[in-house]
Amino acid sequence: MAGWLDRLRRSTSGPAGTGLAAHLRDYPPYAAPHAGPPTRWTLEQAHENLAYLLQHRDQRLQVLGELLAAEGIEVGRARDDGDWLPLVDALHHWANARWPALHEPDIVTEATWLRSTRCDGEIAFSMLMDVALLLGELIIRRHPGYRWDLDLDEVNGRDGMRSYLRPVLLLPAHGAMPSAVVLDLEDIVVSRYLHPEYKANKLLNTWAQVVEDAVSGRYEAAWSAPARSS
């Protein structure tokens, strides 16, 4: 895997060293305590991975912000109280333009991601996790009912859901909503990276739709039990 990233650095950095692979050369890894696959984790290990996210998210957002600035994208006030849509649109166009050069489909697969250490030749997965963190924070700042937590739904575990035991953005069940809303933002971001050939990924900004649906309460309405007819 290290050779794969080295080849990308040579092919995309150019004379001025301005390619995304070059910007990733010194990118600090998202060093969660336990690599996957999640099916091998104990509950304690899963909680340790969540604790890492909660303890390091501000640092990770700063790291990503510096990378995005080098790529011509300013996070600015969008993370706090500014208009989030221009930032997410910029991320969408950036992913279309820059991410395909980082992807080798014969090497980088879903299984690679789930067992990844997110460092060295797999450093792109650190960047992807940080993008997921940024999207999650955009939601949390505008809908504080959401929080970073683990997917501990045993049904999801039995069904082999990728989210099980991994950190997700979660809105706990409340009121007429009988079950929690679980947004596996890392999976959403990584899936975009793994499939640059999908036309829908290029044309549709699914990240903007996810943020909008969460912030607006649309997920809560969809998850709520239907009202009984009188």
N, C-alpha and C positions, 0 to 999 in steps of 0.2 A: 504493500500500500504506500510505503514511503516513496518508492520510485514513481508511482502514479502521480503524486503531488509534485514531485520534482519535475516531471515531464510537463505538467500543466504550468508550472512557474516559468519554464523556459519558453513555452509556446504562447503564453498569454501576457507575460509581463512587458514585452517590448523593450525598446531601448531605454525608455524612461522608467521602467519598472512600475507601471501604473495599472496592470491587470488585477482582477480580483484575486487570482491565485497569489500574486505577489503581495497583496495586502493581507492575505491570510498567513504569510510566512511567519510573522511574529504574533499571530493572534493567540491570546491566552486561552488554553483549553477550558471547557466546562467540565471540571474535574469532579463529577459526582463520585461518591465513595464506591459504588458498586456498578460494574458494567453488567449488561444483560447476558442472555435473554431474561426478561422479567419472570418467566416461569421457574427460574432457579432461585429467585430471591426468597428469603424469609420475610415475614411481616416486619421484623426489626430492621432488616436491610432496606426495605422499601421506605420506611419512615426516615432512615438516615439519608436516603436520596432526597426525600422531600425537605428535610431540614437543611440540606445543602442549598437547595433552590431558595428557600426562604432567607437564609443567611447571606446569600451572595447575589440576590437578584439586582440590587442597586449597582453593584460592581459590574455585573454582566451587562446591564443596560448601558453603563458608561462605556464598556469595551465595544459594544455594538455601535453605540453612537459615534465613536471615533472611527470605526470602520466605515460606517455610512457616510460620514463627513468626507472621508477620503474618496468615496465613491460618488460624491456630489449630492448626497441627500442629507438634509438637516432635520433632525428630530424636533428641535425647537420646543415650542410650548405644546405641541400636540400631545405629548405624554401626559401633561397635566390638565389644563383646562382649555386648550386651543382646539381648533377644528382638526379632528383626527383624519378626515377623509383624504386631504391632499397627501398626507404622509403615507397612508396605506395605498393610495394610487401610485405614489412614487415607488414603494416597495414592490408593487405588482409589476410595474414596467422594468424595474431593475432586475427582478427575478427572470423575466422574459429575456432580457438582453445579456445578462451576465452568468446566470447559473448553468445554462447548458454546457458551457466550456469546462465546468468542474465535474461533469457527470460522465462516467464510463459505465454503461449499463451492464457489461459483463462482470464488473467488479463490485459496483455499488448497488446493492439490492436492499430490500426490506430486512432480510436476515442480517446483512452487514450492519445496518442501522441499529437493530435491536440488541446486538451484542457489542456495539461499538464502545470504545473508550473515549471517543470524541477528541483524540489528540493525534499528533504526528500526522500520518497520512490520512487520518480520518477527521482532521480538524474542521472540515466543512460542516460536520454534524454539530460542532460547537456553535458555529455561526447560525445554523438552522434552529437550534434550541434557543438561542438568544432572540431570534426573530419571533419565535413562539412566545417567549417571555414578554417581548414588547407588545405584541397583539393582546396578550392577556392583561397587561397593565393598562392598556388603553381602555379595556372593558371595566376593570376593577375601579379605575378612577371615576367612571361615569355610572357604574352600577355596583355599589359596594356590597351588595348581597353575594356577589361572586367572590371566591377565594381560591387560592392554590391548595390543593389537597390531593389525596390518593383516591383512585378508583378502587374501592373495596367491595363493590357489588359482586357477591358470590355468583350471581347469574352470569355476569360478564366473564368471571373467571371460568365457569363451566363451559361457556360458549367460546372460549379462546379469544376473547376480545383483546386487542393489542393494548388497550388502555389499562387493563387490570394490573394493579399494584404500581402503576406509573403515576408521576405527578400530572394532574390535569387541572383545568379550571372548572370549579364545581359550584353550582348554586343549590344549596340544600333544599330538600322538600319543605314546603310550607303552604299554609292555607289550602287552597283547592288543588295544589300541585302535589300529587301523591308520591312522586319519585324525584330524585335529584336530576338536574341538568348537568351533564358531563360533557365538557368540551375538551377533546384531546387535541390541543392546538399544536403540539409538536408533531403529531401524526399528520395533521392537516398541512403543515409547512413541509415536512419531509416528503410527503406524497407528491407535492408540487415539484420538488427537486428531483425525485426519482423518475418523473414522467414528463420531461420537457417536450416530448413529442405530442402530447395530448393537446388538440386544438382548443378544447375548453379551458385549459390552463392559460393559454395565451389570450383568449378572448374575454373570459369572465374573471372578474376580480372576486374570487370566492372569499378571500380574507376580508374584504370590505363588507360582504354580505354577512359573514359570521359576526363581525363586530357590531354591525347595525342591528342584527337580530337579537344579540345579547343585550345591547344597551337599551333598545326600544322595549324590551320585555316580550318580544315575539316568541322566544323559546318558552317562557313561562306559560303563555297562552296555549302553546301547542302541547306542552307537557301536562296541563291541567286536566282534571277529569271533566268530561262533558257534563253540562248541567242537565239535571233530570227534568223531563217535561212534566208539567202539572196536569 
